[in-house]
Amino acid sequence: MVIDAGSTGSRVHIFRFKKLDGGFKLVSDAFHQLKPGLSAFAGNPTAAAGSLDPLLARAVEAVPAALRAETQLELRATAGLRLLPGGQAEEILAAVRERFARTPFLSRRDSVSILDGSDEGAYMWLTMNYLLGNLEKGYAGTVGSIDLGGGSVQQAYAISHAAAAEAPPGYVQKVRAGDQAYNVYVHSYLGHGLMAGRAGALDSARLGAGQERAESACMPSGYDKAYVYAGKEHVAVGADAPGGAEQCAADVRLSLLKEKPCEVKFQCSFGGAWSGGGGEGARAMYLTSYFFDRAVEAGLAPSSATSARLRPAEFRAKADAVCRLPWKGLSDMQARFPDVEADHAPFVCMDLSFIASLLVDGFKIAPEAELVVVKQFLYNGLLFESAWPLGAAINTLSG
């Protein structure tokens, strides 16, 4: 069992495998989630640990009594806890360890930790290629992944042994699935997830104008309310005259820190990070998490879909239409976009603009390139979530 403690909520995956020669066959994944995330309880670690009780109750129901003592329970926190100041994150983790010690499951001290962003990206890559059946094809037969979370975004793809040997330190993870091992280029861009990206774009507008209450082209006209992220308020005031996606994208581009010096000349994406150099493992890219959610909410993919093929230009075109709409209240926005959640309705323009700029200006993907946005994969006749906890479980079992 792996609990993904993300920035906006916590999710438990209860995996069941059948052991095979040289590997594992996934049988089932019982999946449950709740909101808010652990970081919402900053300063109250006991409440943070207690917030997981509904997920633990689900776990007890799902695992037969005879198997509980030998079933591993892990919690891996992601960007939400990484961004907490001082010792608040460790206080929460300590409270979770104490809570886990009172469960009937197998849990050690190192079973509860903040997951490094590169691990998160590598595990998502492993999940995808396991469910697609690519792990017997060599690195050139695999697909790359870009996983958009709330606080960070991770890119990962397999590279050759020769490329891995020449890579700058800190960019290559070795992952295992049964008897197979891969070198995976992976980088986590902390502060460039969707929720963090909103804060970055709003701050870029403020700094660019040199005003504390600067209008943002990313917000609809008539909107005036603070946006709170990681405990900090950010001014979110819409411009008097609705602009277009390109005006919003200008603030997004500033937030991507594209001018930061590149540590590997001519091979950087954004924020000064090495792009991995490309290669056969990067020819096909699959996009997950908020990429898929926003595609559905914007009407770019049907709500019944488990995946869809989209181009960055489609996100930009939809953004350009939305960014010209004034704010007439929640009901008006939800009438236009029935699938959008209330908390996200004011940010439809910003989110779509951010996604388009992240892909084109950040990861340097051509606007007309075809990408796959995915939520679930069909594996052995069953649908499984596209989520890094499966990769984490497979890697643990293969160790």
Secondary structure, 3 states (H helix, E strand, C coil): CEEEECCCCEEEEEEEEEEECCEEEEEEEEEEEECCCHHHHCCCHHHHHHCCHHHHHHHHHHCCHHHHHHCECEEEECHHHHCCCCCHHHHHHHHHHHHHHCCCCECCHHHEEECCHHHHHHHHHHHHHHHCCCCCCCHHHCCEEEEECCCEEEEEEEECHHHHHHCCCCCEEEEEECCEEEEEEEEEEECCCHHHHHHHHHHHHHHHHCCCCCEECCCCCCCECCEEECCEEECCEECCCCCCHHHHHHHHHHHCCCCCCCCCCCCECCCCCECCCCCHHHCCEEEEEHHHHHHHHCCCCCCCCCEEEECHHHHHHHHHHHCCCCCCCHHHHHHHCCCCCHHHHHHHHHHHHHHHHHHHHHCCCCCCCCEEEECEEEECCEEEECCHHHHHHHHHHHC
